[in-house]
């Protein structure tokens, strides 16, 4: 017969081990999660922010008959004769300018054209746009591939923080849940900060988990593996949407030696005739075998469309709609539009902002709790459990997490090596870390 004291000791040892994980993960990744929450909260309102910052570029007076797309591009070529035109977007609304993507000296820019009179409204370097910088900070910490992997690692550990925190907080009895979802104002500052930390995390747990899981498919390593699974199982987004484009059939050269592609006017007519949602971009062919590509991704996932058009005869070589995506592809796409707040407009944005603000509160209160309880001469980590069975159980959990999130496994291996090579061999470091 089991001794109740032994059960309590085992439970306490497991809680101690999980608390230790929670502590170290929080200390390492709190700054990154704070950056992701702040930049994510800003990015949710990209349409409103850009419309305000660039209103002189975006908005024009809708007077008269619109010029043909080819005529608008001609005005751009006259103004920027050394440029290569790469993209065209018709105005989304009657009072919006057209957008023309140009490449000048290997710098990508967008030229804004009044479609009614051909006036050049303005020009912006794509890399200098405010929201592009916010997106780079959010997606890769402005550190390229290394930053992308670091963000993925922080997000994965964010999910582990959420799970471990819920385990630590969850009461042993059901009635205790109601009792814990409240702020104890009369129990001192330490309890106050702990309650704000835990209650906010509990109330925001579903939203936080949703943001993490809908963001992971767009990370560099984990996201690529998920995309490969989608391709292998034929349940993902068709490869032709993202990279494997068809090719145009180059016709036999006529006697004068010239082969002319169809005009941008015809491409726009094809897109409109196929009911492509307004806000689409037309990307110009790359090379003699390239195709015109028409794409629209936002705001709603169900409107997502990709057309590939032969640049010589106007034949539609591929027409890919959201309805034709596999189950995984639909989940990834809808998850993304919900993640960035475009699927349901303002309500979606506000709900996303509340969750981002909740993450900020959780991170800051966690750091305050640590600072208030930390001894002056140590890091203040929770003590290490001594129950061997519990340690074995933790190893099993580590293996499972490493399979689900390979970067988590790699980071744990790095920590173990650091622990073995440095922390255990230098008494001062060992004492300070705990």
C-alpha positions as CSV (number, residue, x, y, z in Angstrom):
1,X,0.0,0.0,0.0
2,X,1.4,3.4,-1.0
3,X,2.2,5.9,1.6
4,X,0.4,9.3,1.2
5,X,3.6,11.0,2.3
6,X,5.5,9.4,-0.5
7,X,2.8,10.5,-3.0
8,X,3.1,14.1,-1.7
9,X,6.9,14.0,-1.9
10,X,6.7,12.7,-5.5
11,X,4.2,15.4,-6.5
12,X,6.3,18.1,-4.8
13,X,9.4,16.9,-6.5
14,X,7.7,17.0,-9.9
15,X,6.4,20.5,-9.2
16,X,9.9,21.5,-8.2
17,X,11.4,20.1,-11.5
18,X,8.7,21.8,-13.6
19,X,9.1,25.1,-11.7
20,X,12.8,25.0,-12.3
21,X,12.2,24.5,-16.1
22,X,9.7,27.3,-16.0
23,X,12.1,29.6,-14.2
24,X,15.1,29.1,-16.5
25,X,13.0,29.2,-19.7
26,X,11.4,32.4,-18.5
27,X,14.7,34.1,-17.6
28,X,16.2,33.2,-21.0
29,X,13.3,33.9,-23.3
30,X,11.3,36.6,-21.5
31,X,13.1,39.5,-23.5
32,X,12.3,37.8,-26.8
33,X,8.7,37.1,-25.9
34,X,8.3,40.7,-24.9
35,X,9.6,41.9,-28.3
36,X,7.3,39.5,-30.1
37,X,4.3,40.7,-28.1
38,X,5.0,44.4,-28.7
39,X,5.8,44.1,-32.4
40,X,2.9,41.7,-32.9
41,X,0.5,44.1,-31.3
42,X,1.7,46.9,-33.6
43,X,1.6,44.7,-36.7
44,X,-2.1,43.8,-36.0
45,X,-3.0,47.4,-37.0
46,X,-0.9,47.5,-40.2
47,X,-3.7,48.7,-42.5
48,X,-4.6,51.6,-40.2
49,X,-1.0,52.6,-39.4
50,X,0.1,52.6,-43.1
51,X,-3.0,54.4,-44.2
52,X,-2.2,57.2,-41.8
53,X,1.6,57.3,-42.3
54,X,1.4,57.1,-46.1
55,X,-1.9,58.8,-46.7
56,X,-0.4,61.2,-49.2
57,X,0.8,58.2,-51.3
58,X,-2.3,56.1,-50.9
59,X,-5.2,58.4,-51.4
60,X,-6.2,60.4,-54.5
61,X,-9.4,62.1,-55.8
62,X,-11.5,59.9,-57.9
63,X,-12.2,62.0,-61.0
64,X,-13.0,60.9,-64.5
65,X,-12.0,57.8,-66.3
66,X,-9.1,55.6,-65.2
67,X,-6.1,55.2,-67.5
68,X,-5.2,51.8,-68.8
69,X,-2.6,50.0,-66.6
70,X,-0.1,50.1,-69.6
71,X,-0.5,53.9,-69.7
72,X,0.2,54.2,-66.0
73,X,3.3,52.0,-66.3
74,X,4.5,54.3,-69.2
75,X,4.3,57.3,-66.9
76,X,6.5,55.4,-64.4
77,X,9.0,54.5,-67.1
78,X,9.2,58.1,-68.2
79,X,9.8,59.3,-64.6
80,X,12.2,56.5,-63.7
81,X,13.8,55.4,-67.1
82,X,16.5,53.2,-65.4
83,X,14.0,51.2,-63.5
84,X,12.8,47.6,-64.1
85,X,9.1,47.2,-63.5
86,X,8.4,44.0,-61.4
87,X,4.9,44.4,-60.0
88,X,1.6,46.2,-60.6
89,X,-1.4,46.5,-58.2
90,X,-4.6,48.3,-59.3
91,X,-6.1,50.6,-56.8
92,X,-8.2,48.6,-54.3
93,X,-10.8,51.4,-54.1
94,X,-11.8,54.3,-56.4
95,X,-9.9,56.8,-54.2
96,X,-6.7,54.7,-54.0
97,X,-3.6,55.0,-56.1
98,X,-2.1,52.2,-58.2
99,X,1.1,50.6,-57.0
100,X,4.0,49.9,-59.3
101,X,6.9,47.8,-58.0
102,X,10.3,48.9,-59.5
103,X,13.9,47.7,-59.2
104,X,16.5,50.4,-59.3
105,X,20.2,49.6,-58.6
106,X,19.0,46.3,-56.9
107,X,16.8,48.3,-54.5
108,X,13.1,47.4,-54.5
109,X,10.7,50.3,-54.3
110,X,7.0,51.1,-54.8
111,X,5.8,54.0,-57.0
112,X,2.3,55.3,-56.4
113,X,0.4,56.5,-59.5
114,X,-2.8,58.5,-59.8
115,X,-4.8,56.2,-62.1
116,X,-6.9,59.1,-63.4
117,X,-4.2,61.4,-64.7
118,X,-1.0,59.4,-64.5
119,X,0.7,61.7,-61.9
120,X,3.4,60.1,-59.8
121,X,2.1,60.6,-56.2
122,X,5.2,59.3,-54.5
123,X,7.9,56.6,-54.2
124,X,8.9,54.5,-51.2
125,X,11.8,52.1,-50.7
126,X,10.2,48.8,-49.6
127,X,12.9,48.2,-46.9
128,X,12.4,51.6,-45.4
129,X,8.7,51.2,-44.7
130,X,7.8,51.3,-41.0
131,X,5.7,48.1,-41.0
132,X,8.4,46.2,-42.9
133,X,10.8,47.0,-40.1
134,X,8.3,45.9,-37.5
135,X,7.7,42.7,-39.4
136,X,11.4,42.0,-39.7
137,X,11.8,42.6,-35.9
138,X,8.9,40.3,-35.2
139,X,9.9,37.6,-37.6
140,X,13.6,37.5,-37.4
141,X,14.8,40.1,-34.8
142,X,16.5,41.9,-37.8
143,X,19.1,39.2,-37.7
144,X,18.4,37.1,-40.8
145,X,18.3,33.3,-40.6
146,X,19.8,33.2,-37.1
147,X,17.2,35.6,-35.9
148,X,14.4,33.5,-37.5
149,X,15.7,30.4,-35.7
150,X,15.9,32.4,-32.4
151,X,12.3,33.5,-32.8
152,X,11.2,30.0,-33.5
153,X,13.0,28.8,-30.4
154,X,11.5,31.5,-28.2
155,X,8.0,30.7,-29.5
156,X,8.4,27.0,-28.8
157,X,9.7,27.7,-25.3
158,X,6.8,30.1,-24.9
159,X,4.4,27.2,-25.4
160,X,6.4,25.1,-22.8
161,X,6.3,28.1,-20.4
162,X,2.5,28.2,-20.8
163,X,2.1,24.5,-20.1
164,X,4.5,24.4,-17.2
165,X,3.0,27.5,-15.7
166,X,-0.5,26.0,-15.9
167,X,0.8,22.9,-14.1
168,X,2.4,24.9,-11.3
169,X,-0.7,27.1,-10.9
170,X,-3.4,24.4,-11.2
171,X,-4.9,23.6,-7.8
172,X,-5.2,20.0,-6.5
173,X,-9.0,20.4,-6.1
174,X,-11.6,21.6,-8.6
175,X,-13.1,24.1,-6.2
176,X,-9.7,25.8,-5.9
177,X,-9.8,27.0,-9.5
178,X,-12.5,29.5,-8.8
179,X,-10.7,30.6,-5.7
180,X,-7.4,31.2,-7.6
181,X,-8.9,33.3,-10.4
182,X,-8.8,36.4,-8.2
183,X,-6.3,39.0,-7.0
184,X,-5.5,38.8,-3.3
185,X,-4.9,42.4,-2.4
186,X,-4.4,41.8,1.3
187,X,-1.7,39.2,1.1
188,X,1.3,41.4,0.4
189,X,3.1,42.6,-2.7
190,X,4.6,39.3,-3.5
191,X,1.3,37.5,-3.6
192,X,-0.2,40.4,-5.6
193,X,2.4,40.2,-8.4
194,X,2.1,36.4,-8.4
195,X,-1.7,36.6,-8.8
196,X,-1.5,39.1,-11.6
197,X,1.1,36.8,-13.3
198,X,-0.8,33.6,-12.9
199,X,-4.4,34.8,-13.3
200,X,-3.5,36.8,-16.5
201,X,-1.7,33.7,-17.9
202,X,-4.7,31.5,-17.1
203,X,-7.3,33.9,-18.7
204,X,-5.1,34.4,-21.8
205,X,-3.9,30.8,-22.1
206,X,-6.1,29.8,-25.1
207,X,-5.3,33.1,-26.9
208,X,-1.6,32.7,-26.3
209,X,-1.5,29.1,-27.4
210,X,-3.5,30.1,-30.5
211,X,-1.0,32.9,-31.4
212,X,1.9,30.5,-30.9
213,X,0.5,27.6,-32.9
214,X,-0.7,29.9,-35.8
215,X,2.7,31.6,-35.9
216,X,4.9,28.5,-35.9
217,X,3.9,27.4,-39.5
218,X,5.7,30.6,-40.8
219,X,9.0,30.0,-39.0
220,X,12.1,28.9,-40.8
221,X,12.7,25.4,-39.6
222,X,9.6,24.1,-38.0
223,X,7.4,25.8,-40.7
224,X,9.4,24.2,-43.5
225,X,9.0,20.8,-42.1
226,X,5.2,21.3,-41.8
227,X,5.0,22.5,-45.4
228,X,6.9,19.3,-46.5
229,X,4.4,17.2,-44.6
230,X,1.6,19.1,-46.4
231,X,3.2,18.4,-49.8
232,X,3.9,14.7,-49.1
233,X,0.4,14.0,-47.8
234,X,-1.2,16.3,-50.4
235,X,-3.0,18.2,-47.6
236,X,-1.0,21.5,-47.7
237,X,-0.8,24.6,-49.9
238,X,0.0,23.7,-53.6
239,X,3.7,24.1,-54.4
240,X,2.8,26.3,-57.4
241,X,1.5,29.0,-55.0
242,X,4.9,29.6,-53.4
243,X,7.6,28.6,-55.8
244,X,7.2,25.9,-58.4
245,X,5.7,28.0,-61.2
246,X,4.8,26.6,-64.7
247,X,6.6,28.0,-67.7
248,X,5.5,30.0,-70.7
249,X,5.8,28.3,-74.1
250,X,8.1,30.5,-76.2
251,X,6.5,30.7,-79.7
252,X,8.5,30.3,-82.9
253,X,10.2,33.5,-83.9
254,X,8.5,35.3,-86.7
255,X,10.4,36.6,-89.7
256,X,11.2,40.0,-88.0
257,X,12.8,38.1,-85.1
258,X,10.5,39.7,-82.4
259,X,8.3,37.8,-79.9
260,X,6.0,40.1,-78.0
261,X,4.3,39.2,-74.7
262,X,0.8,40.1,-73.9
263,X,0.2,43.5,-72.3
264,X,-0.5,44.2,-68.6
265,X,-3.9,45.4,-69.7
266,X,-4.8,41.9,-70.9
267,X,-3.4,40.3,-67.7
268,X,-5.6,42.6,-65.6
269,X,-8.6,41.8,-67.8
270,X,-8.0,38.1,-67.2
271,X,-7.7,38.5,-63.5
272,X,-11.0,40.6,-63.3
273,X,-12.8,38.1,-65.6
274,X,-11.9,35.3,-63.1
275,X,-13.2,37.3,-60.2
276,X,-9.9,37.6,-58.4
277,X,-10.5,39.7,-55.2
278,X,-9.4,43.4,-55.4
279,X,-6.1,44.0,-53.9
280,X,-4.2,41.5,-56.1
281,X,-0.7,42.0,-57.4
282,X,0.5,41.2,-60.9
283,X,4.1,40.0,-60.9
284,X,5.9,40.3,-64.2
285,X,7.6,37.3,-65.9
286,X,11.3,36.6,-65.1
287,X,13.0,35.7,-68.4
288,X,11.6,34.4,-71.7
289,X,10.0,31.4,-70.1
290,X,8.6,33.2,-67.1
291,X,4.9,33.7,-66.4
292,X,2.7,36.5,-65.2
293,X,1.6,35.7,-61.6
294,X,-1.5,37.2,-60.1
295,X,-1.8,36.8,-56.3
296,X,-4.0,38.0,-53.5
297,X,-3.6,36.9,-49.9
298,X,-5.4,39.3,-47.7
299,X,-7.5,40.2,-45.9
300,X,-9.7,37.0,-45.7
301,X,-8.3,33.5,-46.3
302,X,-11.2,32.4,-48.5
303,X,-10.3,35.0,-51.0
304,X,-6.7,33.7,-51.5
305,X,-6.0,33.2,-55.2
306,X,-2.9,32.5,-57.4
307,X,-3.0,32.6,-61.2
308,X,-0.1,31.8,-63.5
309,X,-0.6,33.1,-67.0
310,X,1.5,32.4,-70.1
311,X,3.2,35.6,-71.0
312,X,2.7,35.1,-74.8
313,X,-0.8,33.8,-75.4
314,X,-2.5,34.7,-72.1
315,X,-3.4,31.1,-71.3
316,X,-4.1,30.5,-67.6
317,X,-1.6,27.8,-66.7
318,X,-2.7,27.5,-63.1
319,X,-5.6,28.8,-61.0
320,X,-5.3,28.0,-57.3
321,X,-8.0,29.0,-54.8
322,X,-8.3,28.6,-51.0
323,X,-11.2,26.1,-51.6
324,X,-8.7,23.8,-53.4
325,X,-6.2,23.7,-50.6
326,X,-5.8,20.6,-48.5
327,X,-7.0,20.5,-44.9
328,X,-3.6,21.4,-43.5
329,X,-3.2,24.2,-46.1
330,X,-6.5,25.7,-45.1
331,X,-5.6,25.6,-41.5
332,X,-2.3,27.3,-42.0
333,X,-3.8,30.0,-44.2
334,X,-6.8,30.8,-42.0
335,X,-4.5,30.6,-38.9
336,X,-2.3,33.2,-40.5
337,X,-5.1,35.7,-41.3
338,X,-6.4,35.3,-37.7
339,X,-2.8,35.7,-36.4
340,X,-2.3,39.0,-38.0
341,X,-5.8,40.2,-37.4
342,X,-7.2,40.5,-40.9
343,X,-9.7,37.7,-41.0
344,X,-12.5,39.4,-39.0
345,X,-11.4,43.0,-39.2
346,X,-11.4,45.3,-36.1
347,X,-12.7,42.6,-33.7
348,X,-9.9,40.3,-34.7
349,X,-7.4,43.1,-34.2
350,X,-8.7,44.1,-30.8
351,X,-8.7,40.5,-29.5
352,X,-5.2,39.9,-30.8
353,X,-4.1,43.1,-29.1
354,X,-5.6,42.0,-25.8
355,X,-3.6,38.8,-25.9
356,X,-0.4,40.6,-26.8
357,X,-0.9,43.0,-23.9
358,X,-1.5,40.0,-21.7
359,X,1.8,38.5,-22.7
360,X,3.5,41.8,-21.8
361,X,1.9,41.8,-18.4
362,X,2.9,38.1,-17.8
363,X,6.5,38.7,-18.8
364,X,6.9,41.9,-16.7
365,X,5.2,40.5,-13.6
366,X,7.3,37.4,-13.9
367,X,10.5,39.5,-13.9
368,X,9.2,41.5,-10.9
369,X,8.5,38.3,-9.0
370,X,12.0,37.1,-9.6
371,X,13.6,40.4,-8.7
372,X,11.7,40.5,-5.4
373,X,12.6,37.0,-4.3
374,X,16.1,36.8,-5.7
375,X,18.9,36.6,-3.1
376,X,21.6,39.3,-3.6
377,X,24.4,36.8,-4.4
378,X,22.6,34.2,-6.5
379,X,20.3,33.9,-9.5
380,X,17.6,32.6,-7.3
381,X,16.6,29.5,-9.2
382,X,14.3,26.9,-7.6
383,X,16.2,24.0,-6.0
384,X,16.8,20.9,-8.1
385,X,14.6,17.9,-7.3
386,X,16.4,14.8,-5.8
387,X,13.8,12.2,-6.6
388,X,15.4,9.9,-9.2
389,X,12.1,8.7,-10.6
390,X,11.0,12.2,-11.2
391,X,14.2,13.0,-13.1
392,X,13.6,9.9,-15.3
393,X,10.1,11.1,-16.0
394,X,11.4,14.6,-16.9
395,X,13.9,12.9,-19.4
396,X,10.9,11.2,-21.1
397,X,9.2,14.6,-21.4
398,X,12.4,16.1,-22.8
399,X,12.6,13.4,-25.5
400,X,8.9,14.0,-26.5
401,X,9.4,17.8,-26.7
402,X,12.6,17.3,-28.7
403,X,10.7,15.2,-31.3
404,X,7.9,17.8,-31.6
405,X,10.2,20.8,-31.5
406,X,13.7,19.9,-32.7
407,X,15.1,23.3,-31.9
408,X,14.0,22.8,-28.3
409,X,15.9,19.5,-28.2
410,X,19.0,21.3,-29.6
411,X,18.8,24.0,-27.0
412,X,18.4,21.5,-24.2
413,X,21.4,19.6,-25.5
414,X,23.4,22.9,-25.5
415,X,22.3,23.7,-21.9
416,X,23.4,20.2,-20.8
417,X,26.8,20.6,-22.4
418,X,27.2,24.0,-20.8
419,X,26.1,22.5,-17.5
420,X,28.6,19.7,-17.8
421,X,31.6,21.7,-19.2
422,X,31.2,24.9,-17.2
423,X,28.6,25.1,-14.4
424,X,29.5,21.9,-12.6
425,X,33.3,22.6,-12.9
426,X,33.3,26.2,-11.6
427,X,32.1,26.3,-8.0
428,X,31.2,30.0,-8.1
429,X,29.1,29.6,-11.2
430,X,27.5,26.5,-9.8
431,X,26.5,28.3,-6.6
432,X,25.3,31.4,-8.4
433,X,23.1,29.5,-11.0
434,X,21.7,27.1,-8.4
